[in-house]
């Protein structure tokens, strides 16, 4: 199986969907301070996930003989 099949199935549960939802919810409700707070924390989680995935994918695999 290709690596992408396992990578995508492992990443989908990590996506910070609740943070995005609450950011939009508080923004629509007019509570900009909470929307900004949730937006920043969600962005931090998304960046941390992206950096982690990038670091793992950059590790060279040993050559098979």
N, C-alpha and C positions, 0 to 999 in steps of 0.2 A: 504494500500500500504506500502511496505517496505520503510524505511528511505532512503536507498541507491538511490532509484529512484529520490527523491527530492534533495538529496545531490549532485549527479552527474550532474543533469540538472542545478543546481545553480552554480557549480564550473567551468564547461566548458567555460563560457564566461569570467571568471577571469584569465584563463591561459595566461601568458604573451607571446603569440605567436609572436607578432610584434617585441618584443625585441630580441627573439631568431633569428628571420629572419634577422633583421638588424645586429646582431652580426655576423652571418655567412656571410652575404653579404659584410660587411666591411672587414672581414677576407680574403675572396676570392679576394677582390679588392686590398688587400695588405695594407690597412689602419689599422694597428694593434692597434693604440691608440684608435680609435673610436670603434673597435671591443671589446677591453678590457673594455672600459667604458660601452658600451651597455651590455656586458656579466655580469659585476658586478651588474649593476642596475637590470637586469632581474633576476639574482640569488637572490638579496635582496627581490624582489617582490615575487618570488616563495617560499622563506623561510618564509616570512611574511604570505603568504596564508597557508602554511603548519602549522605554529604555531597557526594561528587563527582557523583552522579546528580542530586541536588537542585539543585546549582549549575548544571549544564548545562541542566536543564529550566526554570530560572528566567530564562535569557537570553532576552530578547525577540527575536522574529523580525522581520525587516524587512517592512513592508507591501508587498504587490505591487500594481502599478498596472494 
